[in-house]
Amino acid sequence: MQYNLLTQPLTELLTHKRPVDVGFEAKYTWTLKLAIRYIEREFAHTFSERGLSLLLHRLGFSYTKATYTLARADQQEQKAFREKTLPALKKAHGRRNRSLTLRRRVHDSCVPIPAI
């Protein structure tokens, strides 16, 4: 298959549509596996994850973590959450996580070593 026939439609797809828009149920962000499935379905051509990753890199794409923004978010409530609620949650959960880590370390060191 000539890749130049694939690159333009693939670029348009990944930049302007979500997987759910082209028939992947309840999928809102593109992954390599989803893009591979789409190419197989639409172009009858298979790629390995590494191969598609390299092609997408050559087309100017890069990995990124998906972020979500709420369309009707209240800016004042978000500010209050960031300034008051979130620090309190981090403080409360930070103590608990340290104690769990300490217990896990103690537990791991008490595991008996089998005799040879």
C-alpha positions as CSV (number, residue, x, y, z in Angstrom):
1,M,0.0,0.0,0.0
2,Q,1.2,3.5,-0.8
3,Y,1.5,5.3,2.5
4,N,0.8,8.7,0.9
5,L,-2.7,7.5,0.2
6,L,-3.2,6.7,3.9
7,T,-1.4,9.7,5.5
8,Q,-3.9,12.4,4.6
9,P,-7.1,10.6,5.6
10,L,-5.4,9.3,8.8
11,T,-4.2,12.8,9.8
12,E,-7.6,14.3,9.2
13,L,-9.2,11.5,11.2
14,L,-6.9,11.7,14.2
15,T,-7.1,15.5,14.4
16,H,-10.8,16.1,13.8
17,K,-12.7,12.9,14.9
18,R,-13.0,10.8,18.0
19,P,-13.1,7.0,17.9
20,V,-16.8,7.1,18.9
21,D,-17.5,9.2,15.8
22,V,-16.3,6.4,13.5
23,G,-18.0,3.5,15.2
24,F,-15.9,2.6,18.2
25,E,-18.3,2.3,21.1
26,A,-17.7,4.6,24.1
27,K,-14.1,5.4,23.0
28,Y,-13.2,9.1,23.2
29,T,-9.4,9.2,22.8
30,W,-7.3,7.6,20.1
31,T,-4.8,4.9,21.0
32,L,-2.4,3.0,18.7
33,K,-4.6,-0.1,19.0
34,L,-7.7,1.8,18.0
35,A,-6.0,3.5,15.0
36,I,-4.7,0.1,13.9
37,R,-8.2,-1.4,14.0
38,Y,-9.5,1.6,12.0
39,I,-6.8,1.2,9.3
40,E,-7.5,-2.5,9.1
41,R,-11.3,-1.8,8.7
42,E,-11.1,1.1,6.3
43,F,-8.0,0.4,4.3
44,A,-7.5,-3.4,4.6
45,H,-3.9,-2.8,5.7
46,T,-2.3,-4.0,8.9
47,F,0.3,-2.2,11.0
48,S,2.2,-3.3,14.1
49,E,2.0,-0.8,17.0
50,R,5.6,0.1,16.5
51,G,5.1,0.6,12.8
52,L,2.1,2.9,13.2
53,S,3.9,4.7,16.0
54,L,6.8,5.5,13.7
55,L,4.5,6.6,10.9
56,L,2.5,8.9,13.2
57,H,5.7,10.4,14.6
58,R,6.8,11.2,11.0
59,L,3.4,12.8,10.5
60,G,4.1,15.1,13.5
61,F,2.0,13.3,16.1
62,S,3.3,12.7,19.6
63,Y,2.0,10.9,22.7
64,T,0.1,12.9,25.2
65,K,-2.1,12.1,28.2
66,A,-5.8,12.8,27.6
67,T,-7.3,15.7,29.6
68,Y,-10.9,16.5,30.0
69,T,-12.5,19.9,30.5
70,L,-16.1,20.4,31.6
71,A,-18.1,22.7,29.3
72,R,-20.3,24.0,32.0
73,A,-17.7,24.2,34.8
74,D,-18.1,26.9,37.4
75,Q,-14.9,28.8,37.6
76,Q,-15.4,29.9,41.2
77,E,-16.2,26.4,42.4
78,Q,-13.1,25.1,40.7
79,K,-10.9,27.8,42.3
80,A,-12.3,27.0,45.7
81,F,-11.7,23.3,45.2
82,R,-8.1,23.9,44.1
83,E,-7.3,26.3,47.0
84,K,-9.1,24.6,49.9
85,T,-10.5,21.1,49.2
86,L,-7.6,19.6,47.2
87,P,-4.8,20.6,49.6
88,A,-6.9,19.1,52.5
89,L,-7.4,15.9,50.6
90,K,-3.7,15.6,49.7
91,K,-2.7,16.2,53.3
92,A,-5.2,13.6,54.7
93,H,-4.3,11.0,52.1
94,G,-0.6,11.7,52.2
95,R,-0.4,10.5,55.9
96,R,-2.3,7.4,55.2
97,N,-0.2,6.4,52.2
98,R,3.0,6.8,54.2
99,S,1.7,4.4,56.8
100,L,0.6,1.9,54.2
101,T,4.0,2.0,52.6
102,L,5.7,1.5,55.9
103,R,3.5,-1.5,56.7
104,R,4.2,-3.0,53.3
105,R,8.0,-2.6,53.8
106,V,7.8,-4.2,57.2
107,H,5.6,-7.0,55.9
108,D,7.9,-7.7,52.9
109,S,10.9,-7.9,55.2
110,C,9.2,-10.6,57.3
111,V,8.6,-13.0,54.5
112,P,10.3,-16.3,55.3
113,I,13.1,-17.4,52.9
114,P,12.6,-21.0,51.8
115,A,15.4,-23.4,52.9
116,I,17.6,-24.9,50.2
